[in-house]
Amino acid sequence: MTRRRWTILLMLLLLLAASLAWLAWRAPLVDAVTVRAAPLLRSVQFSARVAALTRVDVGSTLTARVAQVLVRQGQIVRQGEPLVRLEADEWRAALTQAQAAQTQAAARLAGLRSSGRAQAQAALQQAQATVLAAQVDVARTRQLVEQQFLSPARLDEAQRALSVAQAAQAAATAQVQANAETGSDTAQAQAQWVAAVASTQAAQARLAQTVLRAPASAQVLARLVEPGQIVQPGRALLSLALQGPTQLKAQVDERFLAQLAIGQRASVVADAFAQQRLAARVTEIAPAVDAQRGAVEVTLALEDAPPDFLREDMTLSVEVQTARRAQVLSVPLSALRGAAAPGDDAASVWVAVDGRAQARALRLGLRNLQAAEVLSGLQPGDAVLLGDGVRLGQRLRVRPVPADALTATVLPAGNGGAGDASALSNAMGR
């Protein structure tokens, strides 16, 4: 029995030694990703805010008390619709006074053009007849004085009467000329009437300003006044967002400026309505960079009518597609060895060939934060090694790692589906 026990013990020791030798000879297990053709997407993510095409503040041009506020916050108003009414008794009285002055000026002008001209013309004719009679009297008196029937004093008296008649004729002529259409009296009356009309128009304008109206179809964003308040010029009473294309404004880090271009498609989502994605496009990129924030303003426009839940100044998350490849070979950035700067297209990877680690030089193309396009150096089906636990030429065994497991960011629905698992976005804040 003792010999049999020693035999069994020896066999167990030999089996253990053989197992240890086999484990030492066996190649290590190394993670690897299989190269395959798939879409590759690069995108930029940032925050944006909702902005109407035009936002205006409505205020009063008069100092007055508010009689009525006819709208509420959030209400949609049409162009010309009354928004606020001010107390207008004083302005109505001013209009009545101006209208009375206009009527008086019109009556005076009409009088000059009708009865005034007739009276002046009659006075002129009477003065002309008086001058004619005085001239006849002077001539007859001069003849009688020469015949010594009358004294020279009588001739002097007749000549004085002629002078008085001629002066009256000159005055009557001047009055006719003054009452003519281009005369001074008519011009003065015309000017008074024009001034009265202007005063009436000014009073009407001031009265109209007691009713504040919508400059265009808009939505009331803020109501800043209540009935009974005294308002003054320059104070905002209502804030309106004029209806028009809904825009999204964003401040994007200037590092990503080279990736953005007008016309790029974007996916937009509001945090409170995460299931409702909106389609948009980049419509404008500001020509200047904000030096203090190191950001450039980017404007986007929704492709469809804005939903009802959008609000002015609401914060949205935006993802803009900046580059896309339909079907390309790509490798994870974590598998690259000896990669230079992001702009350098030369790099290398280790691949498993016949159970051993070999190096491959690559030329890279499009790159995002996780994957890089392979332009040359790899073929579909190549197993690219991950990690640093092996040496070149070392025997190894491959443990496949799905490409999806390496994707830190899942693209939104509609941006490429399952084939976009190799894409990663450039994420940044507002």
C-alpha positions as CSV (number, residue, x, y, z in Angstrom):
1,M,0.0,0.0,0.0
2,T,2.8,2.3,0.8
3,R,4.4,1.9,-2.7
4,R,1.0,2.5,-4.4
5,R,0.5,5.7,-2.5
6,W,3.9,7.0,-3.5
7,T,3.2,6.1,-7.1
8,I,-0.1,8.0,-7.1
9,L,1.6,11.0,-5.4
10,L,4.3,11.0,-8.0
11,M,1.8,10.9,-10.9
12,L,0.0,13.9,-9.4
13,L,3.2,15.8,-9.1
14,L,4.1,15.0,-12.7
15,L,0.6,16.1,-13.8
16,L,0.9,19.3,-11.9
17,A,4.3,20.0,-13.4
18,A,3.0,19.3,-16.9
19,S,0.0,21.6,-16.3
20,L,2.3,24.4,-15.2
21,A,4.6,23.9,-18.2
22,W,1.6,24.0,-20.5
23,L,0.3,27.2,-19.0
24,A,3.8,28.8,-19.3
25,W,4.0,27.8,-22.9
26,R,0.5,28.9,-23.7
27,A,0.2,32.4,-25.4
28,P,-1.5,35.2,-23.4
29,L,-5.0,36.4,-24.2
30,V,-5.0,40.0,-25.7
31,D,-8.0,42.2,-26.4
32,A,-8.4,43.1,-30.1
33,V,-11.0,44.8,-32.3
34,T,-11.7,43.5,-35.8
35,V,-11.4,46.1,-38.5
36,R,-14.6,46.5,-40.6
37,A,-16.2,49.1,-42.9
38,A,-18.8,51.3,-41.2
39,P,-20.0,54.9,-41.3
40,L,-17.9,57.4,-39.4
41,L,-19.4,60.6,-38.1
42,R,-17.8,63.7,-36.5
43,S,-20.1,66.1,-34.8
44,V,-19.9,69.1,-32.4
45,Q,-22.2,69.4,-29.4
46,F,-23.0,72.7,-27.7
47,S,-25.9,74.6,-26.0
48,A,-28.0,77.2,-27.8
49,R,-30.9,79.5,-26.8
50,V,-34.1,80.2,-28.7
51,A,-34.2,83.7,-30.1
52,A,-36.9,85.4,-32.2
53,L,-35.9,87.2,-35.4
54,T,-36.6,90.5,-33.7
55,R,-37.4,91.4,-30.1
56,V,-38.7,94.9,-29.3
57,D,-39.8,96.8,-26.2
58,V,-43.0,98.8,-26.4
59,G,-43.1,102.1,-24.5
60,S,-45.0,105.4,-24.3
61,T,-44.0,108.7,-25.9
62,L,-46.2,110.6,-23.4
63,T,-46.3,111.1,-19.6
64,A,-49.6,109.8,-18.6
65,R,-51.5,107.4,-16.3
66,V,-52.3,103.9,-17.6
67,A,-56.0,103.4,-18.0
68,Q,-56.0,99.8,-19.3
69,V,-53.6,97.0,-20.1
70,L,-55.3,94.9,-22.8
71,V,-52.9,92.0,-23.2
72,R,-51.4,89.3,-21.0
73,Q,-48.0,87.7,-20.9
74,G,-47.7,85.0,-23.6
75,Q,-50.6,86.3,-25.7
76,I,-50.3,86.4,-29.5
77,V,-51.2,89.8,-30.9
78,R,-51.8,91.0,-34.5
79,Q,-50.3,94.0,-36.1
80,G,-52.1,97.2,-35.0
81,E,-53.9,95.5,-32.1
82,P,-54.2,97.8,-29.1
83,L,-52.0,96.8,-26.2
84,V,-52.2,99.6,-23.6
85,R,-54.5,102.6,-23.2
86,L,-53.5,105.8,-21.4
87,E,-55.8,108.4,-19.9
88,A,-56.5,110.8,-22.8
89,D,-58.8,113.6,-21.4
90,E,-56.1,116.2,-21.6
91,W,-55.2,115.3,-25.2
92,R,-58.8,115.3,-26.3
93,A,-59.2,118.8,-25.0
94,A,-56.1,119.9,-26.7
95,L,-57.4,118.4,-30.0
96,T,-60.7,120.3,-29.6
97,Q,-58.9,123.6,-29.0
98,A,-56.7,123.0,-32.1
99,Q,-59.7,122.2,-34.2
100,A,-61.4,125.4,-33.1
101,A,-58.4,127.5,-34.0
102,Q,-58.2,125.7,-37.4
103,T,-61.9,126.5,-38.1
104,Q,-61.3,130.2,-37.1
105,A,-58.3,130.5,-39.5
106,A,-60.2,128.8,-42.3
107,A,-63.1,131.2,-41.8
108,R,-60.8,134.3,-42.0
109,L,-59.1,133.0,-45.1
110,A,-62.4,132.3,-46.8
111,G,-63.7,135.8,-45.8
112,L,-60.6,137.4,-47.4
113,R,-61.2,135.4,-50.6
114,S,-64.9,136.3,-50.9
115,S,-66.4,139.4,-49.1
116,G,-63.1,140.9,-48.3
117,R,-62.0,141.1,-51.9
118,A,-65.5,142.5,-53.0
119,Q,-65.3,145.2,-50.3
120,A,-61.8,146.2,-51.3
121,Q,-62.7,146.3,-54.9
122,A,-65.8,148.5,-54.2
123,A,-63.6,150.8,-52.1
124,L,-61.1,151.1,-54.9
125,Q,-63.8,152.0,-57.4
126,Q,-65.2,154.6,-55.1
127,A,-61.7,156.1,-54.5
128,Q,-61.2,156.2,-58.3
129,A,-64.5,158.1,-58.8
130,T,-63.6,160.5,-56.1
131,V,-60.2,161.2,-57.7
132,L,-61.8,161.7,-61.1
133,A,-64.3,164.2,-59.6
134,A,-61.5,166.0,-57.8
135,Q,-59.5,166.3,-61.0
136,V,-62.5,167.8,-62.8
137,D,-63.0,170.2,-59.9
138,V,-59.3,171.3,-60.0
139,A,-59.5,171.9,-63.7
140,R,-62.7,174.0,-63.6
141,T,-61.4,176.0,-60.6
142,R,-58.1,176.8,-62.3
143,Q,-60.1,178.1,-65.3
144,L,-62.3,180.3,-63.2
145,V,-59.3,181.6,-61.2
146,E,-57.7,182.6,-64.5
147,Q,-60.9,184.4,-65.5
148,Q,-60.8,186.0,-62.1
149,F,-64.2,184.7,-61.2
150,L,-62.6,182.8,-58.2
151,S,-59.8,183.6,-55.9
152,P,-56.5,181.6,-55.9
153,A,-57.4,180.2,-52.5
154,R,-60.2,178.3,-54.0
155,L,-57.8,176.6,-56.4
156,D,-55.5,175.6,-53.5
157,E,-58.5,174.0,-51.7
158,A,-59.5,172.0,-54.8
159,Q,-55.9,170.8,-55.2
160,R,-55.9,169.6,-51.6
161,A,-59.1,167.7,-52.1
162,L,-57.5,166.0,-55.2
163,S,-54.5,165.0,-53.1
164,V,-56.7,163.5,-50.4
165,A,-58.7,161.6,-53.1
166,Q,-55.5,160.2,-54.7
167,A,-54.2,159.0,-51.3
168,A,-57.5,157.2,-50.7
169,Q,-57.2,155.6,-54.1
170,A,-53.7,154.4,-53.3
171,A,-54.9,152.9,-50.0
172,A,-57.8,151.2,-51.8
173,T,-55.4,149.8,-54.4
174,A,-53.1,148.5,-51.8
175,Q,-56.0,146.8,-50.0
176,V,-57.1,145.1,-53.2
177,Q,-53.5,143.9,-53.8
178,A,-53.3,142.7,-50.2
179,N,-56.5,140.7,-50.6
180,A,-55.4,139.1,-53.9
181,E,-54.3,135.4,-53.9
182,T,-50.7,136.5,-53.7
183,G,-51.3,139.5,-51.4
184,S,-49.9,139.9,-47.9
185,D,-53.2,139.6,-46.1
186,T,-54.1,136.4,-47.9
187,A,-50.6,135.0,-47.4
188,Q,-50.8,135.8,-43.7
189,A,-54.3,134.2,-43.4
190,Q,-53.0,131.2,-45.3
191,A,-50.0,130.8,-43.0
192,Q,-52.3,131.0,-40.0
193,W,-54.5,128.3,-41.4
194,V,-51.6,126.1,-42.2
195,A,-50.3,126.5,-38.6
196,A,-53.7,125.7,-37.3
197,V,-53.9,122.5,-39.4
198,A,-50.5,121.5,-38.2
199,S,-51.5,122.0,-34.6
200,T,-54.6,119.9,-35.2
201,Q,-52.5,117.1,-36.7
202,A,-50.1,117.3,-33.7
203,A,-53.0,117.1,-31.3
204,Q,-54.4,114.1,-33.2
205,A,-51.0,112.4,-33.1
206,R,-50.7,112.9,-29.4
207,L,-54.2,111.6,-28.8
208,A,-53.4,108.5,-31.0
209,Q,-50.2,107.9,-28.9
210,T,-52.4,107.3,-25.9
211,V,-53.2,103.9,-27.4
212,L,-50.1,101.7,-27.7
213,R,-50.5,99.2,-30.6
214,A,-48.5,96.2,-31.8
215,P,-46.0,97.2,-34.4
216,A,-46.3,93.7,-36.0
217,S,-47.7,90.3,-35.3
218,A,-45.9,89.2,-32.2
219,Q,-46.0,87.3,-28.9
220,V,-46.1,89.2,-25.5
221,L,-42.9,88.1,-23.6
222,A,-43.2,90.3,-20.6
223,R,-45.9,92.6,-19.2
224,L,-44.2,95.3,-17.2
225,V,-47.0,97.7,-16.4
226,E,-50.4,97.7,-14.6
227,P,-53.4,100.1,-14.7
228,G,-53.0,103.2,-12.6
229,Q,-49.2,103.5,-13.0
230,I,-47.7,106.8,-14.3
231,V,-45.5,106.1,-17.3
232,Q,-42.9,108.3,-18.9
233,P,-41.1,108.2,-22.3
234,G,-38.2,105.8,-22.4
235,R,-39.7,103.2,-20.1
236,A,-40.5,99.7,-21.5
237,L,-44.1,98.7,-20.8
238,L,-44.2,95.4,-22.8
239,S,-41.6,93.2,-24.4
240,L,-42.6,91.6,-27.7
241,A,-41.1,88.8,-29.9
242,L,-42.1,89.7,-33.4
243,Q,-43.2,86.7,-35.4
244,G,-40.7,85.4,-37.9
245,P,-38.3,82.5,-38.4
246,T,-37.3,81.0,-35.1
247,Q,-33.5,81.2,-34.7
248,L,-31.1,79.4,-32.3
249,K,-28.1,81.3,-31.1
250,A,-25.0,79.6,-29.7
251,Q,-21.6,80.6,-28.5
252,V,-19.2,77.9,-29.8
253,D,-15.6,77.5,-28.7
254,E,-13.3,79.0,-31.4
255,R,-11.3,75.7,-31.5
256,F,-14.1,74.1,-33.4
257,L,-14.6,77.0,-35.9
258,A,-12.8,75.1,-38.7
259,Q,-15.3,72.2,-38.4
260,L,-18.4,74.4,-38.8
261,A,-19.8,75.6,-42.1
262,I,-23.1,77.2,-43.3
263,G,-25.7,74.6,-44.4
264,Q,-24.6,71.8,-42.0
265,R,-27.4,69.8,-40.6
266,A,-28.0,69.7,-36.8
267,S,-30.2,67.8,-34.3
268,V,-31.8,69.9,-31.6
269,V,-33.4,68.8,-28.4
270,A,-34.8,70.6,-25.3
271,D,-34.0,69.0,-21.9
272,A,-37.7,69.1,-20.9
273,F,-38.8,67.5,-24.2
274,A,-36.0,65.0,-24.8
275,Q,-38.1,62.7,-27.0
276,Q,-38.9,65.4,-29.5
277,R,-35.9,66.0,-31.7
278,L,-35.9,69.0,-34.1
279,A,-34.0,69.3,-37.4
280,A,-32.1,72.5,-38.0
281,R,-29.3,73.9,-40.2
282,V,-26.4,76.3,-39.6
283,T,-27.4,79.6,-41.3
284,E,-24.8,82.1,-40.1
285,I,-21.4,82.1,-38.5
286,A,-20.3,85.4,-37.0
287,P,-17.3,87.0,-38.7
288,A,-15.7,88.0,-35.4
289,V,-14.7,86.1,-32.3
290,D,-15.5,87.2,-28.8
291,A,-12.1,87.8,-27.4
292,Q,-13.2,87.6,-23.8
293,R,-14.9,84.2,-24.1
294,G,-12.9,82.8,-27.0
295,A,-16.2,81.9,-28.7
296,V,-17.9,82.6,-32.0
297,E,-21.6,83.1,-32.4
298,V,-23.4,80.5,-34.5
299,T,-27.0,80.9,-35.7
300,L,-29.2,78.0,-36.7
301,A,-32.7,77.9,-38.1
302,L,-35.3,75.2,-37.7
303,E,-36.2,73.4,-40.9
304,D,-39.9,73.0,-39.8
305,A,-42.4,75.1,-38.0
306,P,-41.3,75.5,-34.4
307,P,-43.3,73.4,-31.9
308,D,-45.5,75.1,-29.3
309,F,-43.3,74.2,-26.4
310,L,-40.4,76.4,-27.6
311,R,-40.0,79.5,-25.5
312,E,-37.9,82.6,-26.0
313,D,-34.5,82.2,-24.4
314,M,-35.1,78.4,-23.8
315,T,-31.8,76.5,-23.6
316,L,-31.4,73.7,-26.2
317,S,-28.8,71.0,-26.8
318,V,-27.5,71.0,-30.4
319,E,-25.4,68.5,-32.2
320,V,-24.1,69.6,-35.6
321,Q,-22.7,67.0,-38.1
322,T,-19.4,68.5,-39.2
323,A,-18.1,65.5,-41.3
324,R,-19.3,62.1,-42.3
325,R,-18.0,59.1,-44.2
326,A,-20.4,56.5,-45.6
327,Q,-18.3,53.3,-45.4
328,V,-14.7,53.4,-44.2
329,L,-12.3,51.4,-42.2
330,S,-11.7,52.9,-38.8
331,V,-9.7,52.1,-35.6
332,P,-10.1,53.3,-32.1
333,L,-7.8,56.1,-31.1
334,S,-6.8,54.0,-28.1
335,A,-5.3,51.4,-30.5
336,L,-2.9,54.0,-32.1
337,R,0.7,53.8,-31.3
338,G,3.1,56.6,-32.1
339,A,0.3,58.9,-33.3
340,A,1.5,62.5,-33.5
341,A,-0.6,65.7,-33.3
342,P,-4.3,65.6,-34.3
343,G,-3.4,67.1,-37.7
344,D,-0.8,64.4,-38.4
345,D,-2.1,61.6,-40.6
346,A,0.8,59.1,-39.8
347,A,0.3,56.5,-37.0
348,S,0.8,52.8,-36.3
349,V,-1.0,49.9,-34.7
350,W,-0.2,46.4,-33.7
351,V,-2.1,43.6,-35.3
352,A,-2.3,39.8,-34.7
353,V,-0.9,37.9,-37.6
354,D,-0.6,34.1,-37.3
355,G,-0.8,34.3,-33.5
356,R,2.0,36.9,-33.2
357,A,2.0,40.7,-32.7
358,Q,3.2,42.7,-35.7
359,A,3.4,46.5,-36.4
360,R,1.5,48.2,-39.2
361,A,2.1,51.8,-40.4
362,L,-1.2,53.7,-41.1
363,R,-2.3,56.8,-42.9
364,L,-5.3,58.4,-41.2
365,G,-8.1,60.5,-42.5
366,L,-11.2,61.9,-40.7
367,R,-10.8,61.7,-36.9
368,N,-13.1,62.4,-34.0
369,L,-12.5,62.1,-30.3
370,Q,-12.6,58.2,-30.4
371,A,-12.1,56.8,-33.8
372,A,-9.9,57.6,-36.9
373,E,-10.5,56.7,-40.5
374,V,-7.8,54.4,-42.0
375,L,-6.8,55.4,-45.5
376,S,-4.1,52.8,-45.9
377,G,-2.3,50.1,-43.8
378,L,-5.2,47.8,-42.8
379,Q,-7.7,45.5,-44.5
380,P,-11.2,44.4,-43.4
381,G,-10.9,41.5,-40.9
382,D,-7.5,42.6,-39.4
383,A,-7.4,42.2,-35.7
384,V,-6.0,45.4,-34.1
385,L,-4.5,44.9,-30.6
386,L,-5.5,47.0,-27.7
387,G,-3.5,47.7,-24.6
388,D,0.2,47.6,-23.9
389,G,0.7,44.1,-22.3
390,V,2.5,42.5,-25.3
391,R,5.7,42.8,-27.2
392,L,6.3,42.8,-31.0
393,G,6.7,39.2,-32.2
394,Q,5.2,37.7,-29.0
395,R,2.9,34.8,-29.3
396,L,-0.6,35.7,-28.3
397,R,-4.3,34.8,-28.5
398,V,-6.9,37.2,-29.6
399,R,-9.9,38.0,-27.4
400,P,-12.4,39.9,-29.7
401,V,-13.8,43.2,-28.3
402,P,-17.0,44.5,-30.0
403,A,-16.6,48.0,-31.5
404,D,-19.8,49.0,-29.8
405,A,-18.2,48.5,-26.4
406,L,-15.6,51.2,-27.2
407,T,-18.2,53.8,-28.1
408,A,-18.6,56.3,-25.3
409,T,-21.4,58.3,-27.1
410,V,-24.4,56.9,-28.7
411,L,-25.6,59.0,-31.6
412,P,-29.2,60.3,-31.7
413,A,-31.8,58.4,-33.7
414,G,-31.8,59.4,-37.3
415,N,-28.0,60.2,-37.5
416,G,-26.9,56.9,-38.9
417,G,-28.4,54.1,-36.8
418,A,-26.4,51.1,-35.6
419,G,-23.7,51.6,-38.2
420,D,-22.6,54.8,-36.4
421,A,-21.3,53.0,-33.4
422,S,-17.8,54.1,-34.2
423,A,-18.5,57.8,-34.0
424,L,-17.9,60.1,-31.1
425,S,-18.9,63.8,-30.7
426,N,-16.7,66.7,-29.8
427,A,-18.5,67.8,-26.7
428,M,-18.2,71.3,-25.2
429,G,-20.3,73.7,-23.2
430,R,-22.0,77.0,-24.1
